[in-house]
Amino acid sequence: MPINLNMKKFLFICILMIWSSFFKAQPFTFKSIGEAKEFRMTLYYGTHGKGAFVQYAGKKGIIPLAVKSYKSDTSGRSDGQPDIKYYIWDEIIDGKVNGTYKISEMLRTIEDVTYTRKKDGRQFRFDLVDEKNEKYDGSDQYLLYGALVSFNHFYNDRLIIDYPDGKKINTELMSIENPNSARQSIIEDYNFDGYDDLAFSVPDAGMGVYRMFSIYLYNPKTKRFEKLNEPDYSKSNCSCLCDVTVNKKTKLLQTGCRGGASWHQDIYRFDEKGRLKWSASKELKEE
């Protein structure tokens, strides 16, 4: 059934707002408030707060964080306001909860940053460090299953994964063709096995209206991230993993791309051997 242009624009705006909850570029650095001696920490996290850790200035090690709570307040969307996201993490040291971090985020505004130490209940407050005069180098990191994932949102295509057993993977991601765009990263369970996976996307090399994905599935047996083999596109409308979304209820992946005046959609499923297989396609035409 054709979708009129106004409805298409509305859907496009909705998708953009939803996608804003999935993507975050650049870790945040905070400074303590009201302490006799100021100290700083840098907080790294991905989709819905997953893959998080903190690193304190002057310290070599990093501290893993486990998501305790994530909430997104979408009530302002009807008035054109951005979502407000609330994160709570447990600080994990030697396998035990040592404290709790909290922040609220609206676009690039971070507020209400606190750390509560468990042993005595003392709360530390933080402000975001003003880094307007410092150029962001594009680097970002996540900590997933003990593996440190390092990549860059803008300036290079390198992906490095340092595993806890000392093994390291050094590979290249899909290149960013448009110098004004950014690589986006997503942490999501793409193959519905209960383990979070990694995805990186860049705009298509044409008009840049959709994004092309590289997906790395976590294998709990090998404890490695393995790149997802692309499916057979002979029956697909799109010859790429583009604008990938997850349907957790049906355990299907949906992809989309644009050709001419039409938007194309493909549906994929994983077979019993973990291979991605085409299931269905449809075309959305603008009137």
C-alpha positions, 0 to 999 in steps of 0.5 A, spaced: 500 500 500 503 506 498 505 511 503 503 519 502 509 524 502 507 527 509 506 520 512 513 518 509 516 525 512 513 523 519 516 516 519 522 519 517 522 524 523 520 518 528 526 514 525 531 519 527 528 521 534 528 513 535 535 512 532 538 518 537 537 513 543 541 508 539 547 512 538 552 516 542 559 519 539 565 521 544 566 519 551 565 524 557 570 527 562 567 529 568 571 533 574 569 532 582 565 538 585 566 540 592 572 536 594 579 538 597 583 536 591 579 535 584 579 529 581 577 527 574 574 521 570 572 519 563 566 515 562 565 510 556 558 507 554 554 505 548 547 503 546 542 504 553 549 504 557 551 498 555 559 496 554 560 502 560 567 503 564 570 509 567 577 511 567 580 516 572 585 521 571 592 518 573 590 511 573 592 506 568 586 501 570 579 501 567 573 500 572 567 496 569 560 498 569 554 494 569 547 497 567 543 497 573 537 501 570 536 505 563 530 509 562 528 514 556 523 519 557 520 521 550 514 525 553 517 531 549 517 528 542 510 531 541 513 538 542 519 537 538 523 536 544 529 531 545 529 525 549 532 525 556 535 519 558 537 516 565 543 511 566 544 508 573 551 503 573 554 499 578 561 499 579 564 492 579 571 491 582 573 484 583 566 481 581 563 485 587 559 492 587 563 497 589 558 503 588 553 506 583 554 512 578 548 516 575 547 521 570 542 524 566 543 526 558 539 530 553 543 530 547 550 533 549 547 536 555 549 531 561 547 533 568 546 530 575 552 526 575 554 522 581 557 516 584 555 513 591 560 509 594 557 503 597 562 502 603 560 508 607 554 511 602 558 517 601 556 521 594 561 524 590 558 530 585 561 531 578 560 537 572 562 535 565 569 538 563 568 544 558 572 541 552 570 546 547 577 548 545 579 541 545 578 538 538 575 531 539 580 526 536 574 521 534 576 515 539 571 511 543 571 505 547 567 499 550 568 494 554 564 488 553 565 481 556 571 483 558 574 485 551 576 492 550 573 495 543 577 501 540 574 504 534 574 511 531 567 515 529 571 520 524 578 519 522 580 512 521 577 505 520 581 501 525 577 496 529 581 493 535 579 488 540 583 486 546 581 480 549 582 478 556 586 472 555 591 477 551 589 476 544 588 482 540 584 483 533 586 489 529 582 490 523 578 495 518 571 497 518 567 500 512 570 506 510 567 513 511 566 516 504 563 523 506 568 527 510 562 530 514 559 524 516 560 520 522 561 512 524 555 510 528 556 504 533 550 500 536 550 494 541 544 490 540 543 482 540 542 481 533 542 474 532 537 473 538 542 468 542 541 472 549 548 475 548 550 483 545 553 484 539 557 490 536 555 493 529 558 499 526 554 503 520 556 509 515 552 513 510 551 510 503 556 512 498 551 515 494 546 520 497 547 518 504 540 517 506 541 510 509 546 507 513 550 500 511 552 496 517 558 491 519 555 486 524 560 482 529 556 477 533 559 475 540 560 467 540 560 465 547 563 458 546 570 462 543 569 468 547 570 472 540 566 477 536 566 474 529 563 478 523 557 476 520 557 473 513 552 477 509 546 473 506 545 471 499 542 478 496 539 474 489 532 475 492 533 482 496 531 489 494 537 491 497 544 488 496 547 490 503 545 490 510 542 497 510 538 501 516 538 494 520 533 494 525 531 488 530 524 485 531 525 481 538 518 479 538 519 475 531 526 474 531 527 477 524 532 483 522 529 488 517 533 492 512 532 498 508 535 502 502 532 507 497 532 506 490 530 512 485 523 514 488 522 508 492 524 505 499 525 498 499 525 493 505 528 486 506 526 481 512 532 476 514 532 470 519 537 466 522 537 459 520 539 453 525 546 454 523 546 461 524 546 463 517 542 469 515 537 468 510 532 472 506 525 471 508 521 477 504 521 483 501 517 489 500 517 496 496 514 503 499 512 508 494 511 515 495 505 518 492 
